[in-house]
Amino acid sequence: MISELAIEDAEELRREGVEVTDRDIIRMNAFALKIERSAFCAEWFAMPRVAFIGDVAIREPTIGHELWIREAGRRFDLSNPETAVLVWSYALARPCDDLPNPYARFLETRMRWFARRRLGKATMRQLSAALGYAIEGNVSTDGEDSPAKPGQSAGTETERRETSIALGVLHDGIEYRIGSPSELRGMTRSEVAAIVELTRLRKGEKTIDAAKSDARGDYFAVLDEIRERGRAAK
């Protein structure tokens, strides 16, 4: 089995002028597969979460969705569970670029039409379960900061903190040149954070010692060993 992560890093090492031997590639591939095929691979490689209500796909919120919800919360009372479910369902059923201005006059009418025609056969319990999975996943203790749950007030400290986290991840993505602001808005918070962490590890901004106990630490320790050997050879 071939690891795309190992291939990309081997090519990057060669661009840096580091000689990568066949033995190096085999080692890199073996350790990289421990990341890609581990029980925690979702943190790095999984597609965004999605739940279905009939033929409606409710997808994990991107940064753009989170910021749109924040603005919509200034107009709609998200402390009301029914209103919150309506707003979140409407938002997560479409790409963030397709969301209208949250202050548009027609928005409330359009959301109610969507709820009546597309979600009318679903119960509130089903909608809440689908939204809960898309937003938070199955495990609430997986270490991933989740956006404010449907039903929380838009003015709460929790929501302000969550929006700040989304903005912080967006700024990190810009700082590490992961993509343009518009590109980053279309990515989930966990996607951007994972790529930023990978970039920081590759740049040596995080100590490998802090991660030696897991597969990522092992892989980057091997990568660092090959890089240092190449520098010494020069």
N, C-alpha and C positions, 0 to 999 in steps of 0.2 A: 504494500500500500504506500502511495506517495503522498507526502505532506506538502500542500501548497505553501504553507508558512515557511517550511525549510527551503523550498525552492526560491521564494522571494528573498529570504535572508542570505542565501548563498550568492545570489546575483548581486545583492547589495554589498556584501563583503568583497566580491571581485571588483565592483566599481570603486571601492575604497583602496584597491590595490593589494588586498590580502589574498594570498594563495590558498585556495580551498581544495584539499585533496579528496580523493574518492572516499577515504576513511572518514574524513570530516563530514562529508555529505551523508554517509550512512548513519553516523552518530547523530547528526542534526535531525535527520528524518525520524529516527527512532524516538528521540526525546520530544520532537514536535507532535508526533502522533499521540503521545501521552496527554497532550493538551487538547488536541482536536477530537480525540475519542474518549475523553475522560467523562466522569459523571458531571463535571462542572463546565463542559464545553459550551453550554448555552450562554454562559457569561460572555463568551468571545464570538461565537459563530452562529447562534440560533437566529432564525427569522423572527421578526416581531410577533408577539402573541396575537391571536385572533380567536374570537368567539362568534358563533352564528346564532341569530334569532331568525328562524325561517330562512329566507334567502338573503338576509341582511348580514353583512360581515362587520363586526365591531372589532376594530384593530387597536393595538397598543398605541397610546398617544405619542405623537412626536413632540419635539420641543415647540413646534409651531402650534400644535393643538393645545398644549398647556398654556401658552401665552394667549391664544384666542379665548380659551375658557376663562382666563383671568379677566380679560376685558368684558366678556359676556356677563361675568359675575357682577360687574358694576351696573348692569341693566336689569338682570333677572335675579330673583331671590333664590340663590342656590342653597339656602338653609332649609328650603321646602323640598322634601325628598322627591315629590313628583316632578317639580320643576327641574331639579338637578338631574334626574334620570332623563328627562326630555332633552335638556341641553347637551348632556354628555353623549347620549345616544346619537343625536343628530350630528354632533361634531365628529365622533369616532367612526361614523359610517361612511365617511368620505375623506379624501386626501386633504391635508391642511390647506393646500393651495386653492382648493375649491370652496373653502368656507367664505361666506359673504362677510361684509363689514358687520361686526357684532351690534352696531347701532342702526343698521338698516331698518326702515319702517316695516318692510315685508317679512323680516326674519321670524317673528313670532308666528305669523300665519303659515309660513313655510314649514316651520318645525312641527306645528300641530297637524298639518297635512301629512307630513312624513310619519308622525306617530300613528295617525289614524289609518293611513293606507298601507304602511309597511310594517308597523309594529302592533297593529290593532289586536292580533290574536294572541299576543304574548302577555303573560301576567307580570305584575311589578316584581315578583320574586324572581322570575326568569330573567327579566331585564337587569335587575340588580346583580344577579349571579354572573351574567355575561359581562357586564361592565367591571365587576370586581376582578374577574379573571384577566380581562384585557389590560386593566390599569395596574393591578398588583401581582398577578400570577397566582399560582396555587399555594406558594409558601410565603407566609408573611414575615418570616425571619431570615430570608435569604440575603439580607444585607443591602438590598436595593432600595433606595429612597423612592417612595411612590408619590405621585401627585395627590392632591387632596381628594378624598373620597366624595362621590356624589352625596349630597345632603349636607356637606359642611358649608358654613357661611363663607361668602367671598371675602368678608372683612376680618376673618379670624387670623390670629398670628400664625396658625399652621399653614394656611394657604399663602400668606405672604412669604413664609419661609420656603415653601415648595416652589413658588414662582422665582424666588431668589436663587434656588438651586438650579432651576432650569436655565436661568440667565447666566449663572456661573459656568455651567457646562457649555453653553453656547459660546461664551467668551473664551473658555479653554480651547474649544475647537478652532476658533479663529486664531488664537495665539499660536497653536501648534500646526496651523495651516492644514487642518483636516479637510476643510472645504470653505466655500464662501458662506456668508450669513444665510442666504436663501437656500443653499444646499443643506446646511446644518439644520435649518428649521424643519426640513423634511425627514430628519433622522430622529430616532428615539433617544432619550437621554442616556439609556444604558449603552446604545451603540456608540455614541460619541465618547462617553466616558471610557469604554473599553479600548477604543482606538487611541485616545489620548494616553491612557496608561501604557499601552504597547509602545507608543512613540517615546514616552519618557524612559521606559526600560531600555529601548534601543539606544537612546542618547546617553544612557548612564546616569540619569537624574535620580533614579531610585537605586538603593543598594540591593544587590542580589542577596546579601545575607538575610534581609528581612523577608525574603520569599523562598528561602532554600527548602522549606518543608513541603512545598507543593510543586506540581509539574512545571509551572511557569518558571519558578526559580531554577529548577534543574536545567531547563532548556536554555535560559538566558545565561546561566553559568557556563554551559558548553559553548555558547556563542561568544561570550566574553573571553573564554580561554583561547578560542581560535583567533579572535581579533588580536589579543595580546601577543600571541605567538607570531602573527604576521607582522606586527609592529616591531617586535624584537628582531625578526629576520631582516627588516629593512636597515 
